[in-house]
Amino acid sequence: MSERFPRRRFLATGGAASALAAGHVLLGPALVGEDGALAAVRSYGGVPLPSGLFTLGVASGDPLPDGVVLWTRLAPKPVDGGGMPSSPVPVSWQVAEDERFERIRARGVVTARPESGHSVHAEVAGLRPDREYHYRFRAGDEVSPVGRTRTAPEDGAVNRRLRFAFASCQSWQDGYFTAYSHLAEEDVAFLAFLGDYIYESAPKTTTVRTHEGKGEPYTLAEYRNRHAQYKTDANLQAAHAAFPWIATWDDHEVDNNWAGEIPQDPAKQPHDKFLARRAAAFQAYYEHMPLRRSARPHGSDARLYRRVGFGRLATVHVLDTRQYRDDQPTTLAEANDPDRTMTGAEQEEWLLDGLSDSGARWNLLANQVMWASNDRKVGPEQVFDFDNWDGYRVQRRRLLEYFGSGETSNPVVLTGDRHATWVCDLKPDFDDPDSPVVGAEITGTSITSGGDSDPVPFHKKYDPIMAESPHWKYIGNLRGYVVCDVTPARLLASLRLVSTVWTPGETTVTTAARFAVEAGRPGISVVDQLSPEREARTLRRTARRYAVDDDQF
């Protein structure tokens, strides 16, 4: 097998492609194993099952030292309500040390229920720490594609290396998920997905691809269909099947720029109707992501902020900056209101406690919106997007002062949302040249949102502002993801840019820049980078310019 298409990715994607093409995969009893779990599935006596149960692939998430969450959803008609009978269905799962499932280490049965969209969340335990495993599901006579996952290092383990990736913002209408075809080949322990997994925008015919449905989703059935459409993408399925995900949401999983119990357009969405919409969106999100039962929604509430540890080397603090925030301010004076919060008091206390008690060399914040001050206008007048932390300045300063207090170790904020790359030093007061650098932020670009954007006008606008913003170290607006290599001495982040999201099929990926954070030395530096001209030459130009859903630029 060629190095371009390594064995690991073949295992992760080959089954998914076959399932999409043929509708199902059949394996005999000798391969699956006649055990109690299989017997329960075989003895299912309900309504006959349709074919093509595993059209949405498989996924794993939230790794622990002894296990992971395994996910799938039975959906023979993905964008038409799922197509399942309204009865519960037993689904067996297996975890093995080898891809042929000759050394099975865990197995069980989960009931896929209609009230949960026939989704499956199997919380596996009893595995060995820091090990690679393979997994699959069976329902009726059909067997799912095979996924690969990895457990976390043991708590307290003195591990010396960690490689992971992070990504965000994947509007279906803005492009094909070509970045995932390359990301699925990266040898990483996990992917941190930082929000905007789906977009709630209405279908358009001027975009690369068109959303399903007739408008924005509001009901549970509509959000299920929107999630399922995204999950049918073979490249996205490959990335889910290649490694575990640690996922959080931002705004587009519900409504653009929603804040707490306030929608983007309160005049059009009364409070009670928005809470019903939020509850539907939360439920559909849970049904389609590899999340633990602790994240299961209760109406319009869901606890998504959490921590995932990787030995003594790193702790990932997963934030939720949507559900508990105050409404966005409209003026700079309102942005300096000391009572205004992005996280809510309880989550802030949880974060501070975790930063001080993690015991890890690196504290990584899986975060949605940009922390660093981001002026949008050259010259003395400042213009800000108050949906970011620029709108919640007193709390931001309080947290950044804590970063510099010595109470926590090497904080690095990993951010999505912007549809661009912004690499910055973090300071309690960005307007004070003497304010100390206390941390680093890497705001990664998007998977598709913004489409094949033009770097020339972007740099024409923002390079002069960058000259006035000494905490900005790098900016760019092309599509891709970030891979991070962590050791006790440093974190090295590589920006990986894809040649196009406007045409499917063969694409290239390029490391456009690398950034380093040295342990014990707050701040971030650019190790190397392509010039804007060379970066632009990595793009594959398409004959047609498409409309995009981009709400950032």
RODO-2510 file (C-alpha; in nm, 4 decimals, decimal comma):
residues 553
     n   res          X          Y          Z
     1     m     0,0000     0,0000     0,0000
     2     s     0,1390     0,3420    -0,0941
     3     e     0,2630     0,5930     0,1600
     4     r     0,0061     0,8401     0,0291
     5     f    -0,2717     0,6134     0,1488
     6     p    -0,1413     0,4541     0,4694
     7     r    -0,2948     0,1414     0,6147
     8     r    -0,4498     0,3231     0,9106
     9     r    -0,6503     0,5569     0,6890
    10     f    -0,7542     0,2705     0,4614
    11     l    -0,9085     0,0968     0,7595
    12     a    -1,0837     0,4119     0,8707
    13     t    -1,2231     0,5140     0,5348
    14     g    -1,2564     0,2045     0,3212
    15     g    -1,5485     0,0668     0,5199
    16     a    -1,7223     0,4029     0,5249
    17     a    -1,6992     0,4360     0,1493
    18     s    -1,8295     0,0814     0,1020
    19     a    -2,1196     0,1410     0,3377
    20     l    -2,2173     0,4558     0,1505
    21     a    -2,1965     0,2824    -0,1859
    22     a    -2,3582    -0,0523    -0,0987
    23     g    -2,5762     0,0551     0,1927
    24     h    -2,4434    -0,2111     0,4305
    25     v    -2,1616    -0,4526     0,5106
    26     l    -2,2262    -0,8183     0,5944
    27     l    -1,9946    -1,0311     0,8117
    28     g    -2,0447    -1,3933     0,9100
    29     p    -2,0842    -1,5224     1,2662
    30     a    -1,7330    -1,6673     1,2713
    31     l    -1,5773    -1,3233     1,2246
    32     v    -1,8103    -1,1316     1,4536
    33     g    -1,8146    -1,3934     1,7287
    34     e    -2,1126    -1,5730     1,8798
    35     d    -2,1389    -1,4115     2,2223
    36     g    -2,4163    -1,2768     2,4387
    37     a    -2,3984    -0,9338     2,2745
    38     l    -2,4374    -1,0758     1,9261
    39     a    -2,7111    -1,3101     2,0423
    40     a    -2,9093    -1,0129     2,1712
    41     v    -2,8788    -0,8422     1,8348
    42     r    -2,9630    -1,1587     1,6428
    43     s    -3,2679    -1,2226     1,8609
    44     y    -3,4147    -0,8800     1,7873
    45     g    -3,7798    -0,9483     1,7200
    46     g    -3,9081    -0,6040     1,6359
    47     v    -4,0132    -0,4515     1,3096
    48     p    -3,7867    -0,5657     1,0210
    49     l    -3,4943    -0,3305     0,9785
    50     p    -3,4311    -0,1447     0,6544
    51     s    -3,0945    -0,1820     0,4827
    52     g    -2,8164     0,0745     0,4908
    53     l    -2,8159     0,1368     0,8658
    54     f    -2,4677     0,2878     0,8990
    55     t    -2,4797     0,5668     0,6401
    56     l    -2,3422     0,8203     0,8930
    57     g    -2,0275     0,6272     0,9812
    58     v    -1,8742     0,5828     1,3249
    59     a    -1,6908     0,8044     1,5720
    60     s    -1,5172     0,8033     1,9089
    61     g    -1,4539     1,0771     2,1602
    62     d    -1,3493     1,2057     2,5022
    63     p    -1,0694     0,9520     2,5640
    64     l    -0,9888     0,8423     2,9171
    65     p    -0,6976     0,6210     3,0267
    66     d    -0,9276     0,3176     3,0395
    67     g    -1,1783     0,3888     2,7636
    68     v    -1,3586     0,6132     2,5161
    69     v    -1,7080     0,6943     2,3939
    70     l    -1,8094     0,5090     2,0776
    71     w    -2,0792     0,6599     1,8555
    72     t    -2,2961     0,5738     1,5610
    73     r    -2,6518     0,6426     1,4492
    74     l    -2,8830     0,4132     1,2539
    75     a    -3,0123     0,6259     0,9650
    76     p    -3,0912     0,4527     0,6344
    77     k    -3,2572     0,7770     0,5152
    78     p    -3,0235     1,0365     0,6665
    79     v    -3,1888     1,3631     0,5547
    80     d    -3,5446     1,2322     0,5645
    81     g    -3,5947     1,1754     0,9347
    82     g    -3,3531     0,8832     0,9535
    83     g    -3,5842     0,6222     0,8036
    84     m    -3,5942     0,3925     1,1080
    85     p    -3,9034     0,2196     1,2521
    86     s    -4,0364     0,3769     1,5725
    87     s    -3,9071     0,0998     1,7973
    88     p    -3,5868     0,0393     1,9948
    89     v    -3,3116    -0,1610     1,8261
    90     p    -3,0239    -0,3461     2,0009
    91     v    -2,6808    -0,2584     1,8639
    92     s    -2,3706    -0,4535     1,9610
    93     w    -2,0218    -0,3076     1,9682
    94     q    -1,6728    -0,4543     1,9791
    95     v    -1,3314    -0,3094     2,0617
    96     a    -1,0194    -0,4959     1,9535
    97     e    -0,6446    -0,4496     1,9564
    98     d    -0,6210    -0,5431     1,5892
    99     e    -0,8108    -0,4453     1,2772
   100     r    -0,9164    -0,8074     1,2100
   101     f    -1,0867    -0,8259     1,5517
   102     e    -0,8972    -1,1390     1,6521
   103     r    -0,7986    -0,9871     1,9906
   104     i    -1,1246    -0,8439     2,1209
   105     r    -1,0844    -0,6541     2,4479
   106     a    -1,4373    -0,5211     2,5121
   107     r    -1,7898    -0,5785     2,3825
   108     g    -2,1456    -0,4917     2,4739
   109     v    -2,4942    -0,3973     2,3597
   110     v    -2,6574    -0,0538     2,3516
   111     t    -3,0199     0,0097     2,2667
   112     a    -3,0747     0,2632     1,9892
   113     r    -3,4032     0,4327     2,0793
   114     p    -3,6328     0,6368     1,8551
   115     e    -3,6550     0,9200     2,1085
   116     s    -3,2754     0,9605     2,0660
   117     g    -3,2862     0,9406     1,6872
   118     h    -3,1572     0,5810     1,7072
   119     s    -2,8175     0,7169     1,8058
   120     v    -2,5715     0,5042     2,0021
   121     h    -2,3325     0,6209     2,2732
   122     a    -2,1291     0,3344     2,4208
   123     e    -1,9045     0,4373     2,7103
   124     v    -1,6297     0,1762     2,6983
   125     a    -1,4142     0,1034     3,0045
   126     g    -1,1515    -0,1531     3,0972
   127     l    -0,9045    -0,0692     2,8203
   128     r    -0,5327    -0,0058     2,8605
   129     p    -0,3998     0,3514     2,8739
   130     d    -0,2308     0,5167     2,5761
   131     r    -0,3215     0,2340     2,3361
   132     e    -0,4627     0,2199     1,9858
   133     y    -0,7844     0,0210     1,9373
   134     h    -1,0280    -0,0614     1,6582
   135     y    -1,4032    -0,0731     1,6976
   136     r    -1,7227    -0,1510     1,5076
   137     f    -2,0973    -0,1918     1,5567
   138     r    -2,3579    -0,4422     1,4444
   139     a    -2,7355    -0,4074     1,4072
   140     g    -2,9367    -0,6892     1,2554
   141     d    -2,7199    -0,8449     0,9846
   142     e    -2,5250    -0,5277     0,9127
   143     v    -2,1822    -0,4332     1,0419
   144     s    -2,0545    -0,0774     1,0502
   145     p    -1,7314     0,0578     0,9051
   146     v    -1,4298     0,0066     1,1312
   147     g    -1,3040     0,2995     1,3386
   148     r    -0,9719     0,3572     1,5076
   149     t    -0,9388     0,5250     1,8452
   150     r    -0,6833     0,5790     2,1200
   151     t    -0,7046     0,5949     2,4970
   152     a    -0,5399     0,8717     2,6978
   153     p    -0,2205     0,8172     2,8993
   154     e    -0,2643     0,7071     3,2570
   155     d    -0,3286     0,9789     3,5137
   156     g     0,0080     1,0857     3,6514
   157     a     0,2014     0,9221     3,3672
   158     v     0,5264     1,0999     3,2843
   159     n     0,4579     1,1112     2,9107
   160     r     0,6995     1,3060     2,6966
   161     r     0,5069     1,3626     2,3717
   162     l     0,1551     1,4443     2,2588
   163     r     0,0417     1,5158     1,9054
   164     f    -0,3075     1,6466     1,8390
   165     a    -0,4973     1,8658     1,5948
   166     f    -0,7699     2,1262     1,6223
   167     a    -1,0240     2,2583     1,3743
   168     s    -1,3526     2,4484     1,3530
   169     c    -1,6168     2,6041     1,1291
   170     q    -1,7300     2,3710     0,8519
   171     s    -2,0157     2,5294     0,6605
   172     w    -2,1518     2,2715     0,4146
   173     q    -2,2499     2,5433     0,1711
   174     d    -1,9096     2,7132     0,1720
   175     g    -1,7104     2,4185     0,0418
   176     y    -1,6180     2,0519     0,0329
   177     f    -1,4508     1,8990     0,3373
   178     t    -1,1251     1,8428     0,1494
   179     a    -0,9188     1,9350     0,4554
   180     y    -1,0481     1,6235     0,6326
   181     s    -0,9043     1,3960     0,3630
   182     h    -0,5599     1,5180     0,4761
   183     l    -0,6394     1,5487     0,8451
   184     a    -0,7518     1,1831     0,8527
   185     e    -0,3980     1,0878     0,7494
   186     e    -0,2328     1,2816     1,0340
   187     d    -0,1021     1,0639     1,3165
   188     v    -0,2665     1,2462     1,6072
   189     a    -0,3990     1,1323     1,9449
   190     f    -0,7178     1,3384     1,9115
   191     l    -0,8885     1,6244     1,7314
   192     a    -1,0266     1,9163     1,9313
   193     f    -1,3231     2,0558     1,7391
   194     l    -1,3944     2,4092     1,8557
   195     g    -1,7416     2,4828     1,7251
   196     d    -1,9680     2,5462     1,4260
   197     y    -1,9970     2,1776     1,3356
   198     i    -2,3124     2,2572     1,1372
   199     y    -2,4515     2,5858     1,0101
   200     e    -2,8155     2,6724     1,0612
   201     s    -2,8338     2,8955     0,7539
   202     a    -3,1076     2,8492     0,4951
   203     p    -3,0353     2,6672     0,1682
   204     k    -2,8805     2,8718    -0,1121
   205     t    -2,8304     2,7810    -0,4764
   206     t    -2,5351     3,0175    -0,5296
   207     t    -2,3021     2,8242    -0,2977
   208     v    -2,0759     2,5243    -0,3632
   209     r    -2,3234     2,2845    -0,2012
   210     t    -2,6796     2,3438    -0,0861
   211     h    -2,8180     2,2822     0,2598
   212     e    -3,1055     2,0371     0,2870
   213     g    -3,4502     2,1590     0,3884
   214     k    -3,6506     2,4690     0,3008
   215     g    -3,5121     2,7136     0,5541
   216     e    -3,3302     2,7352     0,8849
   217     p    -3,3853     2,4422     1,1248
   218     y    -3,6066     2,5066     1,4279
   219     t    -3,7447     2,1654     1,5249
   220     l    -3,5674     1,8508     1,6405
   221     a    -3,6472     1,6759     1,3114
   222     e    -3,4969     1,9653     1,1150
   223     y    -3,1770     1,9783     1,3227
   224     r    -3,1438     1,6002     1,2891
   225     n    -3,1637     1,6286     0,9120
   226     r    -2,9060     1,9080     0,9037
   227     h    -2,6597     1,7133     1,1207
   228     a    -2,7173     1,3996     0,9165
   229     q    -2,6452     1,5834     0,5920
   230     y    -2,3062     1,6900     0,7254
   231     k    -2,2343     1,3390     0,8514
   232     t    -2,2877     1,1898     0,5034
   233     d    -1,9665     1,3548     0,3837
   234     a    -1,7084     1,0770     0,3296
   235     n    -1,4106     1,2969     0,4287
   236     l    -1,5771     1,3987     0,7547
   237     q    -1,6572     1,0334     0,8243
   238     a    -1,2920     0,9457     0,7619
   239     a    -1,1714     1,2013     1,0164
   240     h    -1,4209     1,0768     1,2751
   241     a    -1,3129     0,7178     1,2157
   242     a    -0,9395     0,7938     1,2332
   243     f    -0,9059     0,9233     1,5917
   244     p    -1,1165     1,0390     1,8886
   245     w    -1,2697     1,3861     1,8900
   246     i    -1,3052     1,6273     2,1816
   247     a    -1,5870     1,8516     2,0657
   248     t    -1,7598     2,1663     2,1809
   249     w    -2,0086     2,3985     2,0144
   250     d    -2,0206     2,7652     1,9217
   251     d    -2,3163     2,9557     1,7777
   252     h    -2,4137     2,8003     1,4435
   253     e    -2,5139     2,4710     1,6020
   254     v    -2,8147     2,6712     1,7265
   255     d    -2,8451     3,0258     1,5865
   256     n    -2,5908     3,2805     1,4684
   257     n    -2,4470     3,4847     1,7580
   258     w    -2,6923     3,3534     2,0174
   259     a    -2,6062     3,4449     2,3750
   260     g    -2,7514     3,2545     2,6701
   261     e    -3,1278     3,2662     2,6277
   262     i    -3,1137     3,5444     2,3669
   263     p    -3,1281     3,4708     1,9927
   264     q    -2,9676     3,6772     1,7200
   265     d    -3,3043     3,8398     1,6407
   266     p    -3,5201     3,8596     1,9572
   267     a    -3,7939     4,0482     1,7737
   268     k    -3,8462     3,7479     1,5470
   269     q    -3,7821     3,4718     1,8026
   270     p    -3,9786     3,5126     2,1263
   271     h    -3,8096     3,3815     2,4399
   272     d    -4,0115     3,0634     2,4791
   273     k    -3,9795     2,9730     2,1115
   274     f    -3,6045     3,0286     2,1170
   275     l    -3,5645     2,8050     2,4227
   276     a    -3,7592     2,5353     2,2384
   277     r    -3,5290     2,5820     1,9401
   278     r    -3,2232     2,5660     2,1651
   279     a    -3,3497     2,2442     2,3244
   280     a    -3,4009     2,0873     1,9806
   281     a    -3,0542     2,1963     1,8668
   282     f    -2,8893     2,0640     2,1845
   283     q    -3,0645     1,7287     2,1517
   284     a    -2,9647     1,6856     1,7870
   285     y    -2,6067     1,7866     1,8659
   286     y    -2,5820     1,5236     2,1379
   287     e    -2,7352     1,2595     1,9107
   288     h    -2,4678     1,3179     1,6464
   289     m    -2,1507     1,3606     1,8527
   290     p    -1,9359     1,1137     2,0530
   291     l    -2,0221     1,2673     2,3902
   292     r    -2,0593     1,1085     2,7326
   293     r    -2,3932     1,0758     2,9127
   294     s    -2,2921     1,3686     3,1327
   295     a    -2,3434     1,5931     2,8264
   296     r    -2,6958     1,4679     2,7537
   297     p    -2,9303     1,7698     2,7392
   298     h    -3,2070     1,8321     2,9874
   299     g    -3,4422     2,0487     2,7889
   300     s    -3,2579     2,3639     2,6869
   301     d    -2,9633     2,2985     2,9221
   302     a    -2,6589     2,0792     2,8648
   303     r    -2,3290     2,0596     3,0541
   304     l    -2,0635     2,0631     2,7825
   305     y    -1,7663     2,2204     2,9606
   306     r    -1,5346     1,9521     3,0928
   307     r    -1,1710     1,8434     3,1256
   308     v    -0,9739     1,5712     2,9495
   309     g    -0,6283     1,4796     3,0827
   310     f    -0,3235     1,3427     2,9004
   311     g    -0,0909     1,2295     3,1761
   312     r     0,1297     1,4902     3,3373
   313     l     0,2002     1,6538     3,0037
   314     a    -0,1293     1,8264     2,9207
   315     t    -0,4836     1,8934     3,0336
   316     v    -0,7519     2,0080     2,7890
   317     h    -1,0100     2,2429     2,9455
   318     v    -1,3133     2,2428     2,7156
   319     l    -1,5132     2,5673     2,7366
   320     d    -1,8719     2,6637     2,6547
   321     t    -1,8793     3,0361     2,5747
   322     r    -2,2397     3,0428     2,4444
   323     q    -2,4810     2,8915     2,6918
   324     y    -2,4001     3,1051     2,9958
   325     r    -2,2895     3,4381     2,8489
   326     d    -2,4564     3,7753     2,8830
   327     d    -2,5841     3,9388     2,5663
   328     q    -2,3234     4,1016     2,3443
   329     p    -2,2642     4,4694     2,4209
   330     t    -2,3119     4,7378     2,1610
   331     t    -2,0643     4,9973     2,2936
   332     l    -1,7166     4,9979     2,4426
   333     a    -1,8592     5,1266     2,7695
   334     e    -2,0894     4,8256     2,7904
   335     a    -1,7965     4,5983     2,7052
   336     n    -1,6223     4,7281     3,0192
   337     d    -1,9167     4,6425     3,2454
   338     p    -1,7617     4,4453     3,5362
   339     d    -2,0718     4,2268     3,5688
   340     r    -2,0680     4,1127     3,2067
   341     t    -1,9585     3,7508     3,1678
   342     m    -1,8751     3,5195     2,8796
   343     t    -1,8778     3,1965     3,0803
   344     g    -2,1053     3,2517     3,3773
   345     a    -1,9727     3,2525     3,7343
   346     e    -1,9904     2,8745     3,7861
   347     q    -1,7900     2,7888     3,4739
   348     e    -1,5323     3,0583     3,5548
   349     e    -1,4791     2,9102     3,9007
   350     w    -1,4541     2,5627     3,7459
   351     l    -1,1928     2,6888     3,4999
   352     l    -0,9798     2,8621     3,7620
   353     d    -0,9919     2,5600     3,9921
   354     g    -0,8922     2,3321     3,7072
   355     l    -0,6082     2,5535     3,5900
   356     s    -0,4578     2,5553     3,9390
   357     d    -0,5177     2,1871     4,0191
   358     s    -0,4470     2,0138     3,6873
   359     g    -0,0858     1,9317     3,7719
   360     a    -0,0082     1,9211     3,3999
   361     r     0,2866     2,0854     3,2307
   362     w     0,0542     2,2436     2,9699
   363     n    -0,2982     2,3760     3,0160
   364     l    -0,4805     2,3885     2,6831
   365     l    -0,8114     2,5744     2,6564
   366     a    -1,0458     2,4409     2,3865
   367     n    -1,2223     2,7691     2,3265
   368     q    -1,4687     2,9131     2,0752
   369     v    -1,4182     3,2877     2,0266
   370     m    -1,1046     3,4992     2,0172
   371     w    -0,9442     3,6180     2,3427
   372     a    -0,6819     3,8553     2,2003
   373     s    -0,7854     4,2126     2,1273
   374     n    -0,8760     4,2396     1,7596
   375     d    -0,9132     4,5917     1,6259
   376     r    -1,0878     4,6010     1,2865
   377     k    -0,9849     4,9499     1,1760
   378     v    -0,6489     5,1113     1,1061
   379     g    -0,5700     5,4395     1,2804
   380     p    -0,6583     5,5781     1,6222
   381     e    -1,0263     5,4802     1,6075
   382     q    -1,0883     5,1253     1,7272
   383     v    -1,3657     4,8988     1,5991
   384     f    -1,4337     4,5625     1,7625
   385     d    -1,6525     4,2576     1,7174
   386     f    -1,8171     4,2369     2,0591
   387     d    -1,9211     3,8756     2,0061
   388     n    -1,5582     3,7912     2,0902
   389     w    -1,3848     3,8423     2,4268
   390     d    -1,3400     4,2079     2,3252
   391     g    -1,7012     4,2441     2,4430
   392     y    -1,6300     4,0959     2,7880
   393     r    -1,3214     4,2885     2,8893
   394     v    -1,3301     4,2884     3,2673
   395     q    -1,3697     3,9131     3,2889
   396     r    -1,1007     3,8677     3,0234
   397     r    -0,8589     4,0826     3,2210
   398     r    -0,9411     3,8918     3,5402
   399     l    -0,8663     3,5575     3,3739
   400     l    -0,5510     3,6798     3,2021
   401     e    -0,4197     3,8229     3,5278
   402     y    -0,4694     3,4743     3,6694
   403     f    -0,2687     3,3316     3,3782
   404     g     0,0221     3,5493     3,4929
   405     s    -0,0183     3,4863     3,8653
   406     g     0,1984     3,1753     3,8817
   407     e    -0,1011     2,9671     3,9896
   408     t    -0,1141     2,7744     3,6624
   409     s     0,1348     2,6286     3,4159
   410     n     0,1805     2,7250     3,0502
   411     p    -0,1734     2,8251     2,9460
   412     v    -0,2373     2,8152     2,5703
   413     v    -0,5767     2,9108     2,4263
   414     l    -0,6894     2,7212     2,1144
   415     t    -0,9651     2,9100     1,9335
   416     g    -1,1997     2,8692     1,6369
   417     d    -1,4764     3,0957     1,4998
   418     r    -1,2754     3,3487     1,2979
   419     h    -1,2460     3,1664     0,9618
   420     a    -0,8883     3,2927     0,9664
   421     t    -0,5638     3,2348     1,1528
   422     w    -0,4632     3,4795     1,4245
   423     v    -0,1601     3,3915     1,6395
   424     c    -0,1219     3,6234     1,9377
   425     d     0,0431     3,6954     2,2688
   426     l    -0,2064     3,7371     2,5528
   427     k    -0,1880     4,0334     2,7931
   428     p    -0,4241     4,1542     3,0686
   429     d    -0,4334     4,5011     2,9078
   430     f    -0,3811     4,5029     2,5320
   431     d    -0,3810     4,8832     2,5224
   432     d    -0,0879     4,9106     2,7666
   433     p     0,2558     4,8455     2,6096
   434     d     0,3919     4,7625     2,9567
   435     s     0,1256     4,5014     3,0314
   436     p     0,3057     4,1657     3,0680
   437     v     0,2639     3,8749     2,8275
   438     v     0,0943     3,5965     3,0253
   439     g    -0,0006     3,3372     2,7664
   440     a    -0,0545     3,2529     2,4010
   441     e    -0,3516     3,2086     2,1708
   442     i    -0,3688     3,0219     1,8415
   443     t    -0,6872     3,1052     1,6554
   444     g    -0,7077     2,8463     1,3807
   445     t    -0,8688     2,8886     1,0435
   446     s    -1,1844     2,7118     0,9241
   447     i    -1,2385     2,3798     0,7492
   448     t    -1,4617     2,5440     0,4842
   449     s    -1,6320     2,8575     0,6174
   450     g    -1,5390     3,1529     0,3992
   451     g    -1,4653     2,9297     0,1004
   452     d    -1,1599     2,9799    -0,1196
   453     s    -1,0925     3,3290     0,0042
   454     d    -0,8515     3,5748    -0,1514
   455     p    -0,5498     3,6546     0,0688
   456     v    -0,4637     3,9775    -0,1156
   457     p    -0,7501     4,2018     0,0074
   458     f    -0,7315     4,0340     0,3499
   459     h    -0,3682     4,1351     0,3960
   460     k    -0,4303     4,4754     0,2404
   461     k    -0,6837     4,5445     0,5146
   462     y    -0,5254     4,3750     0,8156
   463     d    -0,1486     4,4151     0,7658
   464     p    -0,1667     4,7891     0,8531
   465     i    -0,3715     4,7033     1,1639
   466     m    -0,1179     4,4340     1,2535
   467     a     0,1537     4,7015     1,2521
   468     e    -0,0481     4,8776     1,5243
   469     s    -0,1116     4,5532     1,7178
   470     p     0,2222     4,4234     1,8505
   471     h     0,0550     4,1255     2,0174
   472     w    -0,0421     3,9880     1,6731
   473     k     0,2341     3,7570     1,5483
   474     y     0,0739     3,6021     1,2392
   475     i    -0,2449     3,6421     1,0361
   476     g    -0,3894     3,4601     0,7348
   477     n    -0,7274     3,3709     0,5849
   478     l    -0,6935     3,0392     0,3953
   479     r    -0,8669     2,7094     0,4824
   480     g    -0,7223     2,4199     0,6829
   481     y    -0,6410     2,3049     1,0360
   482     v    -0,3620     2,3105     1,2980
   483     v    -0,1454     2,0219     1,4242
   484     c     0,0324     2,0610     1,7587
   485     d     0,3353     1,8678     1,8846
   486     v     0,3763     1,8991     2,2606
   487     t     0,6781     1,8078     2,4741
   488     p     0,7711     1,9202     2,8253
   489     a     0,9899     2,1878     2,6662
   490     r     0,7608     2,3405     2,4044
   491     l     0,4414     2,3371     2,2005
   492     l     0,4995     2,3522     1,8243
   493     a     0,1907     2,4317     1,6135
   494     s     0,1843     2,3728     1,2372
   495     l    -0,0723     2,5536     1,0218
   496     r    -0,1818     2,3142     0,7455
   497     l    -0,3572     2,4770     0,4487
   498     v    -0,5537     2,2943     0,1804
   499     s    -0,5336     2,3966    -0,1862
   500     t    -0,9112     2,4333    -0,2379
   501     v    -1,2502     2,3688    -0,0830
   502     w    -1,4414     2,4643    -0,3974
   503     t    -1,3603     2,1508    -0,5966
   504     p    -1,3757     1,7948    -0,4600
   505     g    -1,1265     1,5189    -0,5265
   506     e    -0,7483     1,5432    -0,5251
   507     t    -0,6118     1,8364    -0,3286
   508     t    -0,2793     1,9229    -0,1695
   509     v    -0,1978     2,0335     0,1828
   510     t     0,0880     2,2676     0,2752
   511     t     0,2467     2,3656     0,6057
   512     a     0,2197     2,7415     0,5701
   513     a     0,3673     2,8395     0,9063
   514     r     0,4867     2,7023     1,2401
   515     f     0,4560     2,8656     1,5800
   516     a     0,6295     2,7844     1,9086
   517     v     0,5461     2,8356     2,2747
   518     e     0,8392     2,7636     2,5056
   519     a     0,7532     2,6180     2,8456
   520     g     0,7969     2,8741     3,1226
   521     r     0,8160     3,1644     2,8739
   522     p     0,4707     3,3151     2,8085
   523     g     0,3969     3,4201     2,4543
   524     i     0,4306     3,2720     2,1097
   525     s     0,6777     3,3142     1,8234
   526     v     0,6729     3,2402     1,4510
   527     v     0,9288     2,9693     1,3723
   528     d     0,8913     2,9923     0,9953
   529     q     0,6281     3,0849     0,7391
   530     l     0,5589     3,1123     0,3695
   531     s     0,5414     3,4594     0,2278
   532     p     0,1884     3,5753     0,1366
   533     e     0,2878     3,5401    -0,2295
   534     r     0,4082     3,1792    -0,1901
   535     e     0,1082     3,1016     0,0288
   536     a    -0,1235     3,2298    -0,2443
   537     r     0,0506     3,0048    -0,4994
   538     t    -0,0551     2,6969    -0,3005
   539     l    -0,4180     2,7712    -0,3902
   540     r    -0,5947     2,5997    -0,6757
   541     r    -0,7933     2,8674    -0,8545
   542     t    -1,1428     2,7783    -0,9700
   543     a    -1,3166     2,9366    -1,2647
   544     r    -1,6205     3,0362    -1,0632
   545     r    -1,6533     3,2413    -0,7445
   546     y    -1,9212     3,1125    -0,5100
   547     a    -2,1291     3,2888    -0,2472
   548     v    -2,0416     3,2002     0,1132
   549     d    -2,2150     3,2035     0,4496
   550     d    -1,9134     3,3753     0,6054
   551     d    -2,0276     3,6129     0,8820
   552     q    -1,6756     3,7155     0,9872
   553     f    -1,5503     3,9226     0,6922
***
